[in-house]
Amino acid sequence: MERLSDPYTIRYPQIVAVADESGEHVELIEFFDCVGGAMWVKRHYAQSPLVRSVRTVGATNRYHLLTGDADLPLEGSVFPAGIAAVAVEGEEIAVTYRGLGGGGVGASICRATARGVVRYESDPAGGGRLSGSTIWLPRRERVIIGIDDTDTPEEGATWTLAHNIARAVEDDRSRYLSHTIVQLFPVPYRTKNCVAIACEFATSDPVGLVRHYRDYLEEYTLSDETGMAVWRGFDSAPLEEFGGRVKRGEVSAGDLAALTDRRLSVVMNGRGAIGAVAAIPFATRYEEALALWNGVG
């Protein structure tokens, strides 16, 4: 029987953090390997005063955090672990975890050795003791790339190309977070299903990421009407109204041109740019994204 190298530690595969421009809001994205542990953490960490919300997206838990410090009234079974401090420090984001017993193991070495951690300070953990860690992560910003119209009636599929390019451009500065297929209103000139794609990244090199993605898209698209749009910002809610209109009916190029938010840029301005922009606000909102809003049924 092969011996377990570290039987009481489960290391998080990766931890990433993005901050808004003010440095007051942080989204902490924890990739997990153990589903049971992740669901336990999600339930209990939600009680931390600095946690505004938490949701599971694929194999990640995402915490919307406020910066600051908080005293955690930890109590076994009731509130055994949580997030005690969040700080945006120049080009880094620091997160402090505290926990009791097994919750302390998760709050200490399990996170401290995750990919993406620049450095850490960690307490000894195990048994029934109180322990924790502070980890420092690169400060990143959210970039959502929308694309539409890359295929033809004879070949291609936008959703596969979008994912494969996203994987190709991922590096230590730009982490690929999510891929969302967004059902649009089935306009007459669609290829078949009329969907656009939103690929979400956490990056410290937004300019390089966008350039790299565009280069791949220009190389491999099969259409002359490809659209690529980019949102650089913590929250893409300002595009929700436009996205909803594109899901409900046909929208003109003039409607797209009326959008003037500085966080939005259209990088490839083919007819697919309308769908590319519309996909952005639906990133990770899978049920809404996939719904057909055509007023039928």
C-alpha positions in Angstrom: 0.0 0.0 0.0 1.4 3.4 -1.0 1.8 5.8 1.9 0.0 9.1 2.0 2.5 11.9 1.9 0.4 14.3 3.9 -2.8 12.7 5.1 -4.2 15.7 7.0 -3.8 18.3 4.3 -5.8 19.0 1.2 -4.2 21.8 -0.8 -6.4 24.2 -2.8 -5.4 24.0 -6.5 -5.5 27.7 -7.0 -6.6 31.0 -5.4 -7.1 34.2 -7.3 -8.4 37.6 -6.3 -9.7 40.7 -8.2 -10.3 44.1 -6.8 -12.3 47.1 -7.9 -10.7 50.4 -8.8 -11.3 51.8 -5.3 -9.7 48.9 -3.5 -12.8 48.5 -1.3 -14.3 45.4 -2.9 -12.5 42.1 -3.6 -13.7 38.9 -5.2 -11.8 36.0 -3.8 -12.0 33.0 -6.2 -11.0 29.7 -4.6 -10.6 26.7 -6.8 -11.3 23.5 -4.9 -10.5 19.8 -5.2 -12.7 18.5 -2.3 -16.4 19.3 -2.8 -17.4 18.4 0.7 -14.8 20.7 2.2 -15.7 23.5 -0.2 -19.4 23.3 0.7 -18.6 23.3 4.4 -16.5 26.4 3.9 -19.1 28.2 1.9 -21.7 27.7 4.6 -19.6 28.9 7.5 -17.5 31.6 5.9 -20.7 33.3 4.8 -21.1 34.3 8.4 -17.9 36.4 8.4 -18.7 40.2 8.6 -16.5 40.9 5.6 -18.3 38.5 3.3 -21.1 40.2 1.4 -22.0 37.1 -0.6 -20.6 33.7 -1.7 -21.6 31.5 -4.6 -20.3 28.3 -6.2 -19.3 28.6 -9.9 -18.1 25.3 -11.4 -15.1 24.1 -9.2 -14.8 27.5 -7.5 -16.2 29.3 -4.5 -16.4 33.0 -5.1 -16.5 35.4 -2.1 -17.5 39.1 -2.5 -15.5 40.7 0.3 -15.2 44.1 1.8 -11.7 45.3 2.9 -11.1 45.7 6.6 -10.6 43.6 9.8 -13.2 41.8 11.8 -13.3 40.0 15.1 -14.7 36.5 14.5 -16.7 35.0 17.4 -15.7 31.5 16.5 -17.5 28.6 18.1 -17.3 24.9 17.2 -20.1 23.7 15.0 -21.8 27.1 15.0 -19.2 29.4 13.5 -16.0 27.3 13.3 -14.0 29.3 10.7 -14.1 32.4 8.6 -12.3 35.4 7.0 -10.9 37.8 9.5 -9.2 40.5 7.3 -8.9 41.7 3.7 -6.5 44.3 2.5 -5.5 45.7 -0.9 -1.9 46.6 -0.6 -0.5 48.2 -3.7 -0.2 45.4 -6.3 -1.2 42.7 -3.8 -4.3 41.5 -1.9 -3.9 40.0 1.6 -6.6 37.7 3.0 -6.5 36.4 6.6 -8.3 33.2 7.6 -9.1 31.8 11.1 -10.5 28.5 12.2 -11.0 26.0 14.9 -9.9 22.3 14.7 -10.3 20.9 11.2 -11.5 24.4 10.2 -8.2 25.7 11.2 -6.4 23.2 9.0 -8.4 24.5 6.1 -7.7 28.1 7.2 -4.0 27.6 7.4 -1.7 25.3 5.4 -4.4 24.1 2.9 -4.7 27.6 1.5 -1.1 28.8 2.1 0.3 26.4 -0.4 -2.2 27.0 -3.2 -1.1 28.0 -6.6 -1.3 31.8 -7.0 -0.2 32.6 -3.5 2.8 35.0 -3.6 3.7 34.4 0.1 2.1 33.4 3.3 2.2 33.4 7.1 0.7 30.2 8.7 0.1 28.8 12.1 0.6 25.2 13.1 -2.8 23.5 12.7 -4.6 20.3 13.7 -6.4 18.8 16.7 -8.7 21.3 18.4 -6.5 24.4 18.3 -7.3 27.8 16.9 -5.1 28.5 13.8 -5.1 30.4 10.6 -3.0 32.1 7.9 -2.6 35.2 5.9 -2.0 34.8 2.2 -0.9 37.4 -0.3 -2.2 37.2 -3.9 -1.4 39.4 -6.9 -4.0 42.1 -7.3 -5.8 41.4 -10.6 -8.7 43.0 -12.4 -11.6 41.3 -14.1 -11.7 41.2 -17.9 -14.6 39.6 -19.7 -14.1 39.0 -23.4 -17.3 38.5 -25.5 -17.2 37.0 -29.0 -19.8 36.1 -31.6 -20.0 35.0 -35.2 -16.8 33.0 -35.8 -18.3 30.1 -37.8 -20.1 29.4 -41.1 -23.0 27.1 -42.1 -20.4 24.6 -43.2 -17.9 24.5 -40.3 -16.9 25.9 -36.9 -18.4 26.5 -33.5 -17.9 29.7 -31.6 -18.2 28.1 -28.1 -15.3 25.7 -28.7 -13.1 28.3 -30.3 -13.6 30.7 -27.5 -12.7 28.1 -24.9 -9.6 26.9 -26.7 -8.3 30.4 -27.2 -8.9 31.2 -23.5 -6.9 28.2 -22.5 -4.1 29.2 -25.0 -3.8 32.7 -23.6 -3.8 31.7 -20.0 -0.5 32.4 -18.1 0.7 33.4 -14.7 -0.5 37.0 -15.2 -3.9 36.0 -16.7 -6.0 33.3 -15.2 -9.0 31.9 -17.1 -12.0 31.8 -14.7 -15.2 31.0 -16.7 -16.9 30.3 -20.0 -20.5 31.2 -20.5 -22.7 30.4 -23.5 -25.4 33.1 -24.0 -28.5 32.4 -26.0 -29.5 35.5 -28.1 -32.6 36.2 -30.0 -32.6 34.0 -33.1 -32.1 36.7 -35.8 -32.6 35.6 -39.4 -28.9 35.8 -40.3 -27.7 33.5 -37.5 -25.6 30.4 -38.3 -28.0 28.1 -36.5 -28.4 28.5 -32.7 -27.5 32.2 -32.3 -25.3 32.1 -29.2 -22.5 34.3 -28.1 -19.7 33.5 -25.6 -18.3 35.3 -22.6 -14.9 34.3 -21.3 -13.9 35.7 -18.0 -10.3 36.3 -16.7 -8.5 37.7 -13.7 -5.5 39.5 -15.0 -2.6 41.8 -14.1 -1.9 42.3 -17.8 -5.2 43.3 -19.4 -3.6 44.9 -22.5 -1.4 41.8 -23.2 -4.3 39.5 -22.6 -6.7 41.3 -25.0 -4.0 41.5 -27.7 -3.1 37.9 -27.4 -6.8 36.8 -27.5 -7.5 39.0 -30.5 -4.5 37.6 -32.4 -5.7 34.1 -32.0 -9.3 35.0 -32.9 -8.2 36.8 -36.1 -6.1 33.8 -37.0 -8.8 31.1 -36.5 -12.2 32.7 -37.1 -14.0 31.5 -40.2 -16.3 34.5 -40.6 -15.9 38.0 -42.0 -18.5 39.3 -39.4 -16.7 38.3 -36.2 -17.2 40.5 -33.2 -15.0 40.8 -30.1 -15.7 43.0 -27.2 -13.9 43.6 -23.9 -15.1 44.7 -20.5 -12.5 45.8 -17.9 -14.2 46.2 -14.6 -15.3 44.6 -11.3 -19.0 44.5 -12.2 -20.5 44.3 -15.7 -24.0 45.3 -14.5 -24.1 48.5 -16.7 -24.4 46.2 -19.7 -27.4 44.3 -18.4 -30.0 46.4 -20.1 -28.3 46.1 -23.5 -27.7 42.3 -23.1 -31.4 41.8 -22.2 -32.5 43.7 -25.4 -30.3 41.5 -27.6 -31.8 38.4 -25.9 -35.3 39.7 -26.6 -35.1 40.9 -30.1 -33.0 42.3 -32.9 -30.7 45.2 -32.1 -29.0 47.6 -34.5 -25.4 48.6 -34.9 -26.5 52.1 -33.9 -27.8 50.8 -30.6 -24.4 49.4 -29.9 -22.7 52.6 -30.9 -24.8 54.4 -28.3 -22.9 52.6 -25.5 -20.3 54.9 -24.2 -19.0 53.3 -21.0 -15.2 53.7 -20.9 -14.8 50.2 -19.5 -16.2 48.7 -22.7 -14.2 48.4 -25.9 -15.1 46.8 -29.2 -12.0 45.2 -30.6 -13.4 43.4 -33.7 -16.4 45.3 -35.1 -18.1 42.8 -37.4 -21.8 42.2 -37.1 -21.1 39.8 -34.3 -20.0 42.7 -32.1 -23.6 43.2 -30.9 -23.8 39.6 -29.6 -20.3 39.9 -28.2 -21.2 42.9 -26.0 -24.6 41.3 -25.1 -22.9 38.2 -23.7 -20.6 40.0 -21.3 -23.1 40.8 -18.5 -24.3 37.2 -18.4 -20.9 35.8 -17.5 -21.4 33.0 -14.9 -25.2 33.6 -14.8 -25.8 30.3 -16.6 -29.6 29.9 -16.2 -30.3 33.4 -17.4 -27.7 33.1 -20.1 -29.1 29.9 -21.6 -32.7 31.0 -21.5 -34.4 31.8 -24.8 -36.2 35.1 -24.3 -38.1 35.1 -27.5 -41.6 35.6 -25.9 -42.7 32.1 -27.2 -44.3 29.7 -24.7 
